[in-house]
Amino acid sequence: MSTRKKILSDRWINDADFKQRIKDRNISKDPQARELMTQLDFLRTTFPDRYTKLVEVGSGDGKLLDLLSQQGEMEIVGSDLPGHRLTQAAADYPHLKFQEADLIAMAKEHARPNTIFLAMNVLGNITEDDLVIFFRILQKRGAALVFSARDLALDTDMLYLDKGMAFAYNYKEIARRTNMVFFASLHRYQESGNQQGGIVATLVRQQQLKGSRVAVLEGRKLKKPATLRVRIHRLLRKYSLR
């Protein structure tokens, strides 16, 4: 294991103040979570009946997974590294299924054309080599990915230390290298306080666009129709969760 990977893994497992920081979190009002759910809805609406399984990697406290389990009929699985997060989530939500595994192991086990992977603030906690492996497994097996990444610098690949530790990747470039494409337009969200916000995006492989009613221009989904439809989903999601 590389030094970077070990540092991040150890920090993730031993984050002692995690429970205190998330205990009062209202996930239904979290702007990042709401946008993830919007893009998830958008993907499923565009391809009706295609996706029947949702796998959240790094499911943390389990609150988002529990909320998603109430939104529709899909097989749902959560996963995280071994530790207090996973133990607590399984105890808090006994009706949900959780697995002890990293995202690569989950991809190898669950990635299929009917599966959507969900990652909320997870991809910045792994090394680029592992991220590329993860994307390539999803691409090869036809699974989709809806993810968010905080404190993102699109054109920077760095390890920074001021807010804990995380990688800031150029996700556009990694997607290009692994033959994945952005399905919904990237949406930047802003949070209050010390949070800088980040992006929420949906990735699929190019072949997944076949059979959709969405036009493709210059290898990318037309931005204006996509943006309009996603905005409509955002409005519906916003008022339905109040």
C-alpha positions as protocol buffer text, in pm:
chain_id: "A"
residue {
  index: 1
  type: MET
  ca { x: 0 y: 0 z: 0 }
}
residue {
  index: 2
  type: SER
  ca { x: 135 y: 341 z: -96 }
}
residue {
  index: 3
  type: THR
  ca { x: 203 y: 601 z: 173 }
}
residue {
  index: 4
  type: ARG
  ca { x: -75 y: 827 z: 45 }
}
residue {
  index: 5
  type: LYS
  ca { x: -324 y: 544 z: 35 }
}
residue {
  index: 6
  type: LYS
  ca { x: -235 y: 427 z: 386 }
}
residue {
  index: 7
  type: ILE
  ca { x: -262 y: 779 z: 531 }
}
residue {
  index: 8
  type: LEU
  ca { x: -607 y: 829 z: 382 }
}
residue {
  index: 9
  type: SER
  ca { x: -728 y: 483 z: 477 }
}
residue {
  index: 10
  type: ASP
  ca { x: -609 y: 519 z: 837 }
}
residue {
  index: 11
  type: ARG
  ca { x: -766 y: 863 z: 870 }
}
residue {
  index: 12
  type: TRP
  ca { x: -1096 y: 740 z: 727 }
}
residue {
  index: 13
  type: ILE
  ca { x: -1116 y: 446 z: 965 }
}
residue {
  index: 14
  type: ASN
  ca { x: -996 y: 633 z: 1275 }
}
residue {
  index: 15
  type: ASP
  ca { x: -1191 y: 957 z: 1234 }
}
residue {
  index: 16
  type: ALA
  ca { x: -1295 y: 980 z: 1598 }
}
residue {
  index: 17
  type: ASP
  ca { x: -1514 y: 1290 z: 1569 }
}
residue {
  index: 18
  type: PHE
  ca { x: -1721 y: 1153 z: 1281 }
}
residue {
  index: 19
  type: LYS
  ca { x: -2021 y: 1053 z: 1494 }
}
residue {
  index: 20
  type: GLN
  ca { x: -2032 y: 1390 z: 1667 }
}
residue {
  index: 21
  type: ARG
  ca { x: -2017 y: 1585 z: 1342 }
}
residue {
  index: 22
  type: ILE
  ca { x: -2298 y: 1399 z: 1165 }
}
residue {
  index: 23
  type: LYS
  ca { x: -2538 y: 1320 z: 1450 }
}
residue {
  index: 24
  type: ASP
  ca { x: -2770 y: 1616 z: 1382 }
}
residue {
  index: 25
  type: ARG
  ca { x: -2739 y: 1619 z: 1004 }
}
residue {
  index: 26
  type: ASN
  ca { x: -3070 y: 1654 z: 817 }
}
residue {
  index: 27
  type: ILE
  ca { x: -2987 y: 1472 z: 497 }
}
residue {
  index: 28
  type: SER
  ca { x: -3310 y: 1575 z: 321 }
}
residue {
  index: 29
  type: LYS
  ca { x: -3204 y: 1941 z: 339 }
}
residue {
  index: 30
  type: ASP
  ca { x: -2841 y: 1888 z: 245 }
}
residue {
  index: 31
  type: PRO
  ca { x: -2785 y: 2065 z: -93 }
}
residue {
  index: 32
  type: GLN
  ca { x: -2532 y: 1807 z: -201 }
}
residue {
  index: 33
  type: ALA
  ca { x: -2759 y: 1513 z: -119 }
}
residue {
  index: 34
  type: ARG
  ca { x: -3054 y: 1679 z: -291 }
}
residue {
  index: 35
  type: GLU
  ca { x: -2855 y: 1725 z: -609 }
}
residue {
  index: 36
  type: LEU
  ca { x: -2737 y: 1364 z: -598 }
}
residue {
  index: 37
  type: MET
  ca { x: -3098 y: 1252 z: -574 }
}
residue {
  index: 38
  type: THR
  ca { x: -3196 y: 1486 z: -857 }
}
residue {
  index: 39
  type: GLN
  ca { x: -2938 y: 1340 z: -1093 }
}
residue {
  index: 40
  type: LEU
  ca { x: -3032 y: 989 z: -984 }
}
residue {
  index: 41
  type: ASP
  ca { x: -3396 y: 1065 z: -1072 }
}
residue {
  index: 42
  type: PHE
  ca { x: -3287 y: 1219 z: -1402 }
}
residue {
  index: 43
  type: LEU
  ca { x: -3089 y: 909 z: -1499 }
}
residue {
  index: 44
  type: ARG
  ca { x: -3370 y: 670 z: -1407 }
}
residue {
  index: 45
  type: THR
  ca { x: -3635 y: 879 z: -1584 }
}
residue {
  index: 46
  type: THR
  ca { x: -3432 y: 895 z: -1903 }
}
residue {
  index: 47
  type: PHE
  ca { x: -3386 y: 518 z: -1902 }
}
residue {
  index: 48
  type: PRO
  ca { x: -3713 y: 381 z: -1754 }
}
residue {
  index: 49
  type: ASP
  ca { x: -3692 y: 24 z: -1622 }
}
residue {
  index: 50
  type: ARG
  ca { x: -3319 y: -3 z: -1694 }
}
residue {
  index: 51
  type: TYR
  ca { x: -3183 y: 48 z: -1342 }
}
residue {
  index: 52
  type: THR
  ca { x: -3304 y: -183 z: -1068 }
}
residue {
  index: 53
  type: LYS
  ca { x: -3013 y: -174 z: -825 }
}
residue {
  index: 54
  type: LEU
  ca { x: -2838 y: 102 z: -630 }
}
residue {
  index: 55
  type: VAL
  ca { x: -2502 y: 56 z: -460 }
}
residue {
  index: 56
  type: GLU
  ca { x: -2368 y: 330 z: -234 }
}
residue {
  index: 57
  type: VAL
  ca { x: -1995 y: 313 z: -173 }
}
residue {
  index: 58
  type: GLY
  ca { x: -1876 y: 484 z: 143 }
}
residue {
  index: 59
  type: SER
  ca { x: -2229 y: 495 z: 282 }
}
residue {
  index: 60
  type: GLY
  ca { x: -2110 y: 644 z: 612 }
}
residue {
  index: 61
  type: ASP
  ca { x: -2388 y: 701 z: 863 }
}
residue {
  index: 62
  type: GLY
  ca { x: -2647 y: 538 z: 633 }
}
residue {
  index: 63
  type: LYS
  ca { x: -2882 y: 840 z: 635 }
}
residue {
  index: 64
  type: LEU
  ca { x: -2871 y: 898 z: 260 }
}
residue {
  index: 65
  type: LEU
  ca { x: -2921 y: 529 z: 188 }
}
residue {
  index: 66
  type: ASP
  ca { x: -3221 y: 523 z: 421 }
}
residue {
  index: 67
  type: LEU
  ca { x: -3372 y: 827 z: 248 }
}
residue {
  index: 68
  type: LEU
  ca { x: -3317 y: 671 z: -94 }
}
residue {
  index: 69
  type: SER
  ca { x: -3484 y: 348 z: 20 }
}
residue {
  index: 70
  type: GLN
  ca { x: -3804 y: 550 z: 63 }
}
residue {
  index: 71
  type: GLN
  ca { x: -3797 y: 701 z: -287 }
}
residue {
  index: 72
  type: GLY
  ca { x: -3874 y: 402 z: -505 }
}
residue {
  index: 73
  type: GLU
  ca { x: -3842 y: 32 z: -559 }
}
residue {
  index: 74
  type: MET
  ca { x: -3478 y: -55 z: -614 }
}
residue {
  index: 75
  type: GLU
  ca { x: -3253 y: -314 z: -458 }
}
residue {
  index: 76
  type: ILE
  ca { x: -3026 y: -107 z: -233 }
}
residue {
  index: 77
  type: VAL
  ca { x: -2687 y: -195 z: -87 }
}
residue {
  index: 78
  type: GLY
  ca { x: -2452 y: 20 z: 122 }
}
residue {
  index: 79
  type: SER
  ca { x: -2083 y: -34 z: 189 }
}
residue {
  index: 80
  type: ASP
  ca { x: -1794 y: 113 z: 379 }
}
residue {
  index: 81
  type: LEU
  ca { x: -1455 y: 24 z: 522 }
}
residue {
  index: 82
  type: PRO
  ca { x: -1461 y: -174 z: 846 }
}
residue {
  index: 83
  type: GLY
  ca { x: -1501 y: 49 z: 1149 }
}
residue {
  index: 84
  type: HIS
  ca { x: -1745 y: 240 z: 1366 }
}
residue {
  index: 85
  type: ARG
  ca { x: -1928 y: 402 z: 1072 }
}
residue {
  index: 86
  type: LEU
  ca { x: -2038 y: 70 z: 929 }
}
residue {
  index: 87
  type: THR
  ca { x: -2122 y: -80 z: 1268 }
}
residue {
  index: 88
  type: GLN
  ca { x: -2333 y: 220 z: 1368 }
}
residue {
  index: 89
  type: ALA
  ca { x: -2513 y: 241 z: 1032 }
}
residue {
  index: 90
  type: ALA
  ca { x: -2607 y: -128 z: 1044 }
}
residue {
  index: 91
  type: ALA
  ca { x: -2741 y: -81 z: 1398 }
}
residue {
  index: 92
  type: ASP
  ca { x: -2936 y: 235 z: 1311 }
}
residue {
  index: 93
  type: TYR
  ca { x: -3091 y: 93 z: 992 }
}
residue {
  index: 94
  type: PRO
  ca { x: -3144 y: -283 z: 1033 }
}
residue {
  index: 95
  type: HIS
  ca { x: -3382 y: -285 z: 735 }
}
residue {
  index: 96
  type: LEU
  ca { x: -3094 y: -193 z: 501 }
}
residue {
  index: 97
  type: LYS
  ca { x: -2818 y: -416 z: 365 }
}
residue {
  index: 98
  type: PHE
  ca { x: -2457 y: -314 z: 432 }
}
residue {
  index: 99
  type: GLN
  ca { x: -2131 y: -476 z: 325 }
}
residue {
  index: 100
  type: GLU
  ca { x: -1778 y: -438 z: 457 }
}
residue {
  index: 101
  type: ALA
  ca { x: -1579 y: -365 z: 141 }
}
residue {
  index: 102
  type: ASP
  ca { x: -1399 y: -91 z: -50 }
}
residue {
  index: 103
  type: LEU
  ca { x: -1535 y: 54 z: -373 }
}
residue {
  index: 104
  type: ILE
  ca { x: -1324 y: -166 z: -601 }
}
residue {
  index: 105
  type: ALA
  ca { x: -1449 y: -483 z: -433 }
}
residue {
  index: 106
  type: MET
  ca { x: -1806 y: -353 z: -456 }
}
residue {
  index: 107
  type: ALA
  ca { x: -1762 y: -275 z: -825 }
}
residue {
  index: 108
  type: LYS
  ca { x: -1628 y: -621 z: -897 }
}
residue {
  index: 109
  type: GLU
  ca { x: -1921 y: -781 z: -716 }
}
residue {
  index: 110
  type: HIS
  ca { x: -2212 y: -561 z: -819 }
}
residue {
  index: 111
  type: ALA
  ca { x: -2134 y: -371 z: -1141 }
}
residue {
  index: 112
  type: ARG
  ca { x: -2391 y: -463 z: -1407 }
}
residue {
  index: 113
  type: PRO
  ca { x: -2582 y: -266 z: -1673 }
}
residue {
  index: 114
  type: ASN
  ca { x: -2879 y: -240 z: -1433 }
}
residue {
  index: 115
  type: THR
  ca { x: -2673 y: -90 z: -1148 }
}
residue {
  index: 116
  type: ILE
  ca { x: -2615 y: 268 z: -1040 }
}
residue {
  index: 117
  type: PHE
  ca { x: -2323 y: 336 z: -807 }
}
residue {
  index: 118
  type: LEU
  ca { x: -2355 y: 633 z: -573 }
}
residue {
  index: 119
  type: ALA
  ca { x: -2059 y: 804 z: -407 }
}
residue {
  index: 120
  type: MET
  ca { x: -2105 y: 1105 z: -179 }
}
residue {
  index: 121
  type: ASN
  ca { x: -1770 y: 1261 z: -82 }
}
residue {
  index: 122
  type: VAL
  ca { x: -1588 y: 932 z: -132 }
}
residue {
  index: 123
  type: LEU
  ca { x: -1377 y: 956 z: -448 }
}
residue {
  index: 124
  type: GLY
  ca { x: -1143 y: 1213 z: -294 }
}
residue {
  index: 125
  type: ASN
  ca { x: -1046 y: 962 z: -26 }
}
residue {
  index: 126
  type: ILE
  ca { x: -883 y: 711 z: -260 }
}
residue {
  index: 127
  type: THR
  ca { x: -574 y: 723 z: -478 }
}
residue {
  index: 128
  type: GLU
  ca { x: -595 y: 803 z: -848 }
}
residue {
  index: 129
  type: ASP
  ca { x: -480 y: 451 z: -944 }
}
residue {
  index: 130
  type: ASP
  ca { x: -772 y: 300 z: -752 }
}
residue {
  index: 131
  type: LEU
  ca { x: -1013 y: 557 z: -893 }
}
residue {
  index: 132
  type: VAL
  ca { x: -912 y: 466 z: -1248 }
}
residue {
  index: 133
  type: ILE
  ca { x: -958 y: 95 z: -1171 }
}
residue {
  index: 134
  type: PHE
  ca { x: -1304 y: 169 z: -1027 }
}
residue {
  index: 135
  type: PHE
  ca { x: -1411 y: 371 z: -1333 }
}
residue {
  index: 136
  type: ARG
  ca { x: -1280 y: 106 z: -1573 }
}
residue {
  index: 137
  type: ILE
  ca { x: -1476 y: -171 z: -1400 }
}
residue {
  index: 138
  type: LEU
  ca { x: -1795 y: 35 z: -1425 }
}
residue {
  index: 139
  type: GLN
  ca { x: -1724 y: 116 z: -1790 }
}
residue {
  index: 140
  type: LYS
  ca { x: -1652 y: -244 z: -1885 }
}
residue {
  index: 141
  type: ARG
  ca { x: -1966 y: -375 z: -1716 }
}
residue {
  index: 142
  type: GLY
  ca { x: -2197 y: -91 z: -1816 }
}
residue {
  index: 143
  type: ALA
  ca { x: -2282 y: 44 z: -1471 }
}
residue {
  index: 144
  type: ALA
  ca { x: -2356 y: 413 z: -1411 }
}
residue {
  index: 145
  type: LEU
  ca { x: -2207 y: 640 z: -1144 }
}
residue {
  index: 146
  type: VAL
  ca { x: -2365 y: 938 z: -967 }
}
residue {
  index: 147
  type: PHE
  ca { x: -2110 y: 1111 z: -746 }
}
residue {
  index: 148
  type: SER
  ca { x: -2021 y: 1427 z: -560 }
}
residue {
  index: 149
  type: ALA
  ca { x: -1679 y: 1565 z: -478 }
}
residue {
  index: 150
  type: ARG
  ca { x: -1614 y: 1854 z: -242 }
}
residue {
  index: 151
  type: ASP
  ca { x: -1341 y: 2116 z: -264 }
}
residue {
  index: 152
  type: LEU
  ca { x: -1282 y: 2023 z: -624 }
}
residue {
  index: 153
  type: ALA
  ca { x: -1015 y: 2180 z: -841 }
}
residue {
  index: 154
  type: LEU
  ca { x: -1100 y: 2049 z: -1187 }
}
residue {
  index: 155
  type: ASP
  ca { x: -754 y: 2106 z: -1331 }
}
residue {
  index: 156
  type: THR
  ca { x: -549 y: 2002 z: -1029 }
}
residue {
  index: 157
  type: ASP
  ca { x: -424 y: 1668 z: -902 }
}
residue {
  index: 158
  type: MET
  ca { x: -297 y: 1725 z: -553 }
}
residue {
  index: 159
  type: LEU
  ca { x: -301 y: 1613 z: -192 }
}
residue {
  index: 160
  type: TYR
  ca { x: -390 y: 1899 z: 36 }
}
residue {
  index: 161
  type: LEU
  ca { x: -363 y: 1917 z: 412 }
}
residue {
  index: 162
  type: ASP
  ca { x: -560 y: 2221 z: 528 }
}
residue {
  index: 163
  type: LYS
  ca { x: -899 y: 2048 z: 567 }
}
residue {
  index: 164
  type: GLY
  ca { x: -801 y: 1700 z: 665 }
}
residue {
  index: 165
  type: MET
  ca { x: -675 y: 1508 z: 364 }
}
residue {
  index: 166
  type: ALA
  ca { x: -828 y: 1445 z: 28 }
}
residue {
  index: 167
  type: PHE
  ca { x: -740 y: 1435 z: -337 }
}
residue {
  index: 168
  type: ALA
  ca { x: -865 y: 1698 z: -580 }
}
residue {
  index: 169
  type: TYR
  ca { x: -883 y: 1533 z: -920 }
}
residue {
  index: 170
  type: ASN
  ca { x: -952 y: 1639 z: -1274 }
}
residue {
  index: 171
  type: TYR
  ca { x: -1259 y: 1416 z: -1312 }
}
residue {
  index: 172
  type: LYS
  ca { x: -1309 y: 1521 z: -1674 }
}
residue {
  index: 173
  type: GLU
  ca { x: -967 y: 1385 z: -1765 }
}
residue {
  index: 174
  type: ILE
  ca { x: -1009 y: 1063 z: -1565 }
}
residue {
  index: 175
  type: ALA
  ca { x: -1347 y: 1004 z: -1729 }
}
residue {
  index: 176
  type: ARG
  ca { x: -1190 y: 1055 z: -2073 }
}
residue {
  index: 177
  type: ARG
  ca { x: -908 y: 811 z: -1995 }
}
residue {
  index: 178
  type: THR
  ca { x: -1154 y: 543 z: -1883 }
}
residue {
  index: 179
  type: ASN
  ca { x: -1404 y: 594 z: -2170 }
}
residue {
  index: 180
  type: MET
  ca { x: -1677 y: 729 z: -1945 }
}
residue {
  index: 181
  type: VAL
  ca { x: -1888 y: 1032 z: -2040 }
}
residue {
  index: 182
  type: PHE
  ca { x: -2077 y: 1292 z: -1839 }
}
residue {
  index: 183
  type: PHE
  ca { x: -2445 y: 1217 z: -1880 }
}
residue {
  index: 184
  type: ALA
  ca { x: -2598 y: 1506 z: -1687 }
}
residue {
  index: 185
  type: SER
  ca { x: -2425 y: 1842 z: -1693 }
}
residue {
  index: 186
  type: LEU
  ca { x: -2191 y: 1901 z: -1400 }
}
residue {
  index: 187
  type: HIS
  ca { x: -2367 y: 2093 z: -1127 }
}
residue {
  index: 188
  type: ARG
  ca { x: -2169 y: 2298 z: -878 }
}
residue {
  index: 189
  type: TYR
  ca { x: -2318 y: 2338 z: -533 }
}
residue {
  index: 190
  type: GLN
  ca { x: -2223 y: 2587 z: -266 }
}
residue {
  index: 191
  type: GLU
  ca { x: -2245 y: 2530 z: 107 }
}
residue {
  index: 192
  type: SER
  ca { x: -2248 y: 2776 z: 392 }
}
residue {
  index: 193
  type: GLY
  ca { x: -1990 y: 2814 z: 665 }
}
residue {
  index: 194
  type: ASN
  ca { x: -1646 y: 2670 z: 600 }
}
residue {
  index: 195
  type: GLN
  ca { x: -1757 y: 2429 z: 326 }
}
residue {
  index: 196
  type: GLN
  ca { x: -1645 y: 2536 z: -20 }
}
residue {
  index: 197
  type: GLY
  ca { x: -1892 y: 2318 z: -207 }
}
residue {
  index: 198
  type: GLY
  ca { x: -1802 y: 2111 z: -509 }
}
residue {
  index: 199
  type: ILE
  ca { x: -1963 y: 1925 z: -798 }
}
residue {
  index: 200
  type: VAL
  ca { x: -2226 y: 1659 z: -852 }
}
residue {
  index: 201
  type: ALA
  ca { x: -2211 y: 1462 z: -1176 }
}
residue {
  index: 202
  type: THR
  ca { x: -2337 y: 1148 z: -1348 }
}
residue {
  index: 203
  type: LEU
  ca { x: -2109 y: 925 z: -1555 }
}
residue {
  index: 204
  type: VAL
  ca { x: -2203 y: 648 z: -1799 }
}
residue {
  index: 205
  type: ARG
  ca { x: -2022 y: 478 z: -2081 }
}
residue {
  index: 206
  type: GLN
  ca { x: -2089 y: 608 z: -2430 }
}
residue {
  index: 207
  type: GLN
  ca { x: -2292 y: 301 z: -2529 }
}
residue {
  index: 208
  type: GLN
  ca { x: -2536 y: 369 z: -2245 }
}
residue {
  index: 209
  type: LEU
  ca { x: -2666 y: 673 z: -2434 }
}
residue {
  index: 210
  type: LYS
  ca { x: -2808 y: 449 z: -2704 }
}
residue {
  index: 211
  type: GLY
  ca { x: -3182 y: 413 z: -2676 }
}
residue {
  index: 212
  type: SER
  ca { x: -3225 y: 744 z: -2494 }
}
residue {
  index: 213
  type: ARG
  ca { x: -3415 y: 1041 z: -2629 }
}
residue {
  index: 214
  type: VAL
  ca { x: -3125 y: 1269 z: -2552 }
}
residue {
  index: 215
  type: ALA
  ca { x: -2929 y: 1398 z: -2849 }
}
residue {
  index: 216
  type: VAL
  ca { x: -2550 y: 1371 z: -2860 }
}
residue {
  index: 217
  type: LEU
  ca { x: -2339 y: 1645 z: -3015 }
}
residue {
  index: 218
  type: GLU
  ca { x: -1961 y: 1626 z: -3059 }
}
residue {
  index: 219
  type: GLY
  ca { x: -1945 y: 1324 z: -2832 }
}
residue {
  index: 220
  type: ARG
  ca { x: -2124 y: 1505 z: -2550 }
}
residue {
  index: 221
  type: LYS
  ca { x: -2488 y: 1521 z: -2452 }
}
residue {
  index: 222
  type: LEU
  ca { x: -2652 y: 1844 z: -2566 }
}
residue {
  index: 223
  type: LYS
  ca { x: -2614 y: 2084 z: -2277 }
}
residue {
  index: 224
  type: LYS
  ca { x: -2927 y: 2300 z: -2300 }
}
residue {
  index: 225
  type: PRO
  ca { x: -3192 y: 2023 z: -2310 }
}
residue {
  index: 226
  type: ALA
  ca { x: -3005 y: 1834 z: -2038 }
}
residue {
  index: 227
  type: THR
  ca { x: -2973 y: 2137 z: -1817 }
}
residue {
  index: 228
  type: LEU
  ca { x: -3341 y: 2225 z: -1855 }
}
residue {
  index: 229
  type: ARG
  ca { x: -3456 y: 1876 z: -1767 }
}
residue {
  index: 230
  type: VAL
  ca { x: -3220 y: 1858 z: -1469 }
}
residue {
  index: 231
  type: ARG
  ca { x: -3342 y: 2197 z: -1347 }
}
residue {
  index: 232
  type: ILE
  ca { x: -3701 y: 2075 z: -1363 }
}
residue {
  index: 233
  type: HIS
  ca { x: -3600 y: 1770 z: -1158 }
}
residue {
  index: 234
  type: ARG
  ca { x: -3429 y: 1999 z: -907 }
}
residue {
  index: 235
  type: LEU
  ca { x: -3742 y: 2206 z: -863 }
}
residue {
  index: 236
  type: LEU
  ca { x: -3962 y: 1901 z: -822 }
}
residue {
  index: 237
  type: ARG
  ca { x: -3719 y: 1749 z: -573 }
}
residue {
  index: 238
  type: LYS
  ca { x: -3690 y: 2076 z: -382 }
}
residue {
  index: 239
  type: TYR
  ca { x: -4061 y: 2114 z: -323 }
}
residue {
  index: 240
  type: SER
  ca { x: -4138 y: 1748 z: -275 }
}
residue {
  index: 241
  type: LEU
  ca { x: -3893 y: 1724 z: 17 }
}
residue {
  index: 242
  type: ARG
  ca { x: -4031 y: 2022 z: 205 }
}
